[in-house]
């Protein structure tokens, strides 16, 4: 074979195609995808639900905080209010310290008259039991009011002999007890009552209404029983230390 032929043969000989391995690999390999985030982006509906839940949570927190504030304010203001409304100490010698709301419905001048009766009892040596009897009597006779009229004027009552009654004052004492001035003076009228009570045998041990009846000589021996509880409350209230 000539040189020319061999050259041609070399020229015309097809070279084996180069393997495009890399090309195939690059063609078959899928482009790398971005790694998906573990937390997917929430949908609009999901985001709305979360906003609603957060709003509810904030509302609950606000309500709880408001409740705590209210309880705290109540714990502070209520005791202060009670302390402000706490009545002043009652002093039996100073009517300005008597409670305006009264004691068991008895108030104002009625309490002042009760205080006078109690102080008179103390001056004459009578203790709490005697004070209660005196206040009971005045409650039943005149509702603790120093009135200048009596049973004759209100009900037309007469004495057993048919004469009109002349009872006046806190204890509704008639003319044989003393002068009108004496009976209309609360301290003197109370003194007249206690002087007679002292002469009642064992007045401390017998029924309260019966002991009073033996002084007042009224129609019903049990009449004054209904005033026992109120009289006790008044005496105890006015007996507190100043």
C-alpha positions in Angstrom: 0.0 0.0 0.0 1.3 3.3 -1.0 1.8 6.2 1.2 -0.9 8.1 -0.5 -3.4 5.3 0.1 -2.4 4.9 3.6 -2.9 8.6 4.1 -6.3 8.5 2.5 -7.2 5.5 4.5 -6.2 7.3 7.6 -8.1 10.3 6.5 -11.2 8.4 5.4 -11.2 6.1 8.4 -13.8 7.1 10.8 -12.6 7.7 14.2 -14.5 6.0 16.9 -17.0 8.5 18.4 -15.9 9.7 21.7 -18.1 8.7 24.5 -20.1 11.5 25.9 -20.4 10.1 29.2 -20.3 13.3 30.9 -22.8 14.7 28.5 -25.2 11.8 29.1 -24.8 12.1 32.8 -25.4 15.8 32.7 -28.4 15.3 30.5 -29.9 12.5 32.6 -29.3 14.2 36.0 -32.2 16.3 37.2 -31.4 19.8 38.2 -31.0 20.1 41.9 -34.2 21.2 43.6 -34.2 23.6 46.5 -34.6 21.8 49.8 -38.2 22.4 51.0 -38.5 24.2 54.2 -39.7 22.1 57.0 -42.3 24.7 57.8 -44.5 25.3 54.8 -46.0 28.7 54.3 -49.5 28.7 55.7 -52.5 29.3 53.6 -54.5 32.6 54.0 -57.2 30.6 55.8 -54.8 29.1 58.2 -53.2 32.5 58.9 -56.7 34.0 59.6 -57.4 31.2 62.1 -54.2 31.9 63.8 -55.0 35.6 64.1 -58.4 34.8 65.6 -56.8 32.4 68.1 -54.2 35.1 69.0 -57.0 37.6 69.4 -58.9 35.3 71.7 -55.8 34.6 73.8 -55.1 38.3 74.2 -58.7 38.9 75.1 -58.5 36.2 77.8 -55.3 37.7 79.1 -56.9 41.2 79.2 -60.0 39.9 81.1 -57.8 38.0 83.6 -55.7 41.1 84.2 -58.9 43.2 84.7 -60.3 40.6 87.1 -57.0 40.7 89.1 -57.1 44.5 89.2 -60.8 44.5 90.3 -60.1 42.0 93.1 -57.0 44.0 94.2 -59.0 47.3 94.3 -61.8 45.6 96.2 -59.3 44.3 98.8 -58.0 47.8 99.3 -61.1 50.0 98.9 -63.6 47.9 100.9 -61.6 47.9 104.2 -61.0 51.6 103.7 -64.8 52.2 103.1 -65.6 50.2 106.2 -63.1 52.0 108.2 -64.5 55.3 107.0 -68.1 54.3 107.9 -67.1 52.9 111.2 -69.1 54.8 113.8 -67.3 56.9 116.4 -67.2 55.5 120.0 -70.5 56.1 121.8 -70.2 58.1 124.9 -73.4 58.1 127.1 -72.7 61.7 128.3 -72.4 63.0 124.7 -75.5 62.7 122.5 -73.5 63.8 119.5 -71.8 60.4 119.5 -75.0 58.4 119.4 -75.5 56.6 116.0 -77.7 58.5 113.6 -79.2 55.2 112.4 -80.3 54.5 116.0 -80.3 51.3 118.0 -83.0 48.8 117.1 -85.1 51.7 115.7 -84.7 54.0 118.7 -82.9 57.1 117.8 -82.4 60.8 118.4 -84.2 62.2 121.5 -85.3 58.7 122.4 -81.7 57.6 122.9 -81.0 60.8 124.8 -83.8 60.0 127.2 -82.6 56.4 127.6 -79.1 57.8 128.4 -80.6 60.0 131.1 -82.5 57.1 132.6 -79.3 55.0 132.6 -77.2 57.7 134.2 -79.9 58.3 136.9 -79.9 54.5 137.6 -76.1 54.5 138.0 -76.2 57.5 140.3 -78.8 55.8 142.5 -76.7 52.5 142.7 -78.6 50.5 140.1 -76.6 48.4 137.7 -77.3 47.1 134.2 -80.4 45.1 135.3 -81.9 48.3 136.8 -81.0 50.3 133.7 -82.8 47.8 131.5 -85.9 47.9 133.6 -86.0 51.7 133.6 -85.6 51.9 129.8 -88.2 49.1 129.3 -90.7 51.1 131.3 -90.2 54.3 129.4 -90.4 52.4 126.1 -93.7 50.9 127.1 -95.2 54.1 128.6 -94.1 56.8 126.2 -91.9 55.3 123.5 -89.0 57.1 125.2 -90.6 60.5 124.4 -91.1 63.0 127.1 -94.7 63.8 126.3 -97.0 66.2 128.2 -100.1 64.1 127.8 -101.2 60.6 128.6 -103.9 57.9 128.5 -106.8 60.3 129.1 -105.9 62.4 126.1 -105.1 59.5 123.8 -107.6 56.9 124.8 -110.0 58.4 127.4 -108.7 56.1 130.2 -109.9 56.8 133.7 -108.7 55.7 137.1 -110.5 53.0 139.0 -112.5 55.7 140.9 -113.7 57.1 137.5 -111.5 60.2 137.6 -109.5 61.1 134.5 -105.8 60.0 134.4 -103.2 62.7 134.8 -100.2 60.7 133.5 -97.4 62.6 131.7 -93.7 62.4 130.9 -91.4 59.5 130.1 -92.9 57.2 132.7 -96.5 58.4 132.4 -96.6 59.2 136.1 -99.8 60.7 137.6 -100.1 63.7 139.9 -99.5 61.7 143.1 -96.0 60.9 141.9 -95.0 64.6 142.0 -95.5 67.9 140.4 -95.9 68.4 136.7 -92.4 69.9 136.6 -90.9 66.9 138.3 -92.7 64.4 136.1 -91.7 66.3 132.9 -88.0 66.3 133.9 -86.5 63.0 132.6 -83.9 62.7 135.4 -86.4 63.5 138.2 -89.0 61.2 136.7 -86.4 58.4 136.5 -85.5 59.1 140.1 -89.1 58.7 141.2 -89.3 55.4 139.3 -86.2 54.0 140.9 -87.1 55.0 144.4 -90.2 52.9 144.1 -88.4 50.1 142.3 -86.0 49.8 145.3 -89.0 49.1 147.5 -90.1 46.1 145.4 -89.0 42.9 147.2 -86.5 40.8 145.1 -87.1 42.8 142.0 -83.8 41.5 140.6 -85.0 37.8 140.7 -88.6 38.1 139.5 -89.8 38.5 136.0 -88.8 41.9 134.5 -92.3 42.9 133.4 -93.8 41.9 136.8 -91.2 44.0 138.6 -92.1 47.0 136.5 -95.8 46.3 137.0 -95.5 46.5 140.7 -94.1 50.0 140.3 -96.4 51.2 137.5 -99.6 49.3 138.5 -100.9 48.9 135.0 -103.6 46.6 133.7 -101.4 43.9 132.1 -98.5 42.5 134.3 -96.8 41.1 131.1 -97.1 44.2 129.0 -93.5 45.3 129.2 -92.0 42.0 128.2 -92.2 43.0 124.5 -89.6 45.7 125.1 -87.0 43.6 126.9 -84.8 42.9 123.9 -84.8 46.5 122.6 -84.1 47.9 126.0 -81.2 45.5 126.5 -79.8 46.5 123.1 -80.0 50.2 123.8 -78.5 49.8 127.3 -75.6 47.7 126.0 -75.0 50.1 123.1 -74.9 53.2 125.3 -72.7 51.4 127.9 -69.7 51.2 125.6 -66.6 53.0 126.8 -66.1 56.4 125.3 
